[in-house]
Amino acid sequence: MSRRFRFTAAQGTTTMLRIPALTIAALALLAVAGCGKQETAEPSPGSAAVAARPADPALAEVYDGSCKLCHANPAAGAPLSGDHKAWAPRIAQGTDTLLDHTINGYQGMPPMGLCMQCSEEELIALIEFMSGAKLDP
Ligand code: HEC
């Protein structure tokens, strides 16, 4: 008895769900196609930031252990590595202000960017790497 009951129930379900399920599948396909197109045209700054790494191995190691934690994480609210648009207004403040904010901290940016042993030269090199801009001496 239980077997026959299950069979009928399953049949009923398939018929009832056929049209909505197809519609949902079609909508899902459209949504996926839409997203795919956007990503090919312009990769999100987040994914580019995750892949970015300084060419100098020593600097890359420092970067991995500090700046990258936030500057490659869109959720951190930090200007992302390689996101030139986000960095432009910050670079425009000038080297002194940028260094002051980096060394002493600035809103969500922690003092020294968590690299307590970093020299001023290293901090400048890291900022230049992340922003893609050359800082005025
Ligand atoms: C814990 C997260 C975190 C880490 C680690 C971090 N930053 Fe930041 N950084 C931020 C955030 C958030 C901001 C944006 C602050 C704002 O404008 O509100 C920021 C902003 C900056 C700015 C722009 C400051 C300005 O005046 O506009 C510079 C330069 C900077 N960070 C350099 C660095 C360097 C170099 C490192 C690594 C040595 C580093 N950061 C590590 C979170 C971080």
Residues whose N, C-alpha, C, O or C-beta is under 5 A from the ligand:
A	BS01	HEC	S66 C67 L69 C70 A76 G77 A78 P79 R90 T97 L98 H101 T102 Y106 Q107 G108 M109 P110 M112 G113 L114 C115 L123 L126 I127
